[in-house]
């Protein structure tokens, strides 16, 4: 999908992608310069390390109800369909 930058420097993320990724107004994104490209990554709190017996286990810090439902097979199938076989 292509999009453009408007006069104010804003980029519109197409509605179909926002819906698939669970992006809502107010969702924080981090813009990262990645080898000449701009990559947008959801800003989420990192996990915390807790003890489980003798091992350390990473547990999410965000409550489960606040995590978006993400349709992973959809974008993967779409990307696979872009390339000739």
N, C-alpha and C positions, 0 to 999 in steps of 0.2 A: 504494500500500500504506500502510496506517496502522499505527502502532505507538504505544506509550504509554511514559511515563516511570515507573519504579518508585520505591519509597520512598527508595532510595539515590540517586536522580537519574540512573540509568542508562537509556539508550535501547537497545533491541535492534534491530539491523539484520537484517531477515528473511534467512533462510538462502539463499533464491533470489538475492537481491541480492548477498550476500557471495560466493556461488559465481561469479556472472557477473563480479564485479569483482576476483576473486582476493584477497579480504580473508581473512587467516588470523589466528589468535590472535597477538598481539604486533605486528600491523601498526599503525604510528603514523598517526594522523589528526590533522589540525589543524581545530579548530572556529572558524569565522569568522562573525561577526555581519554579515549582508548585508541591509540595508534591512528590518529587522524579522524576518528569517528566520535560521535557523542553517544554515550550509552546512558539510559535512564534506568535507575534501580530504585525499587521501593525502599524507603528509609524505615527500617524496623530495628527494634532493640535487639541486641545480641543475646545469645543464650547465656545462662549462668551454669556454672559447674557445681554439681552436688555429689555427695558421696552416696554410693549404692553398694554397701558392703565394702569391699577393698578397692572398688573401682570408682573412677570419676565419670559421671554421666552428664551430658549437656541437656538441660531442660529449657524450653522456651520461656521467655519472660512475658510475652504477650498472652492475654487470655484467649482461649480457643474460640470463644464466641466472636472475638474481634478479627479473626483471621478470615480472609476472603475465600470463597469457594472458587477454585481455579480449574478451568477446563483444559487440562494439559493435552489430551489426545487431539483436540481440535486444531490448535496451532501446529502441532507436530505433523499431523496429516496434511495440513495446508502447505507447510514448508516442503514436505516430501513431494507433493504434487507439482511444485514449481520447477522441478528439475526433470529433464527427459531421461528416460530409462534406456 
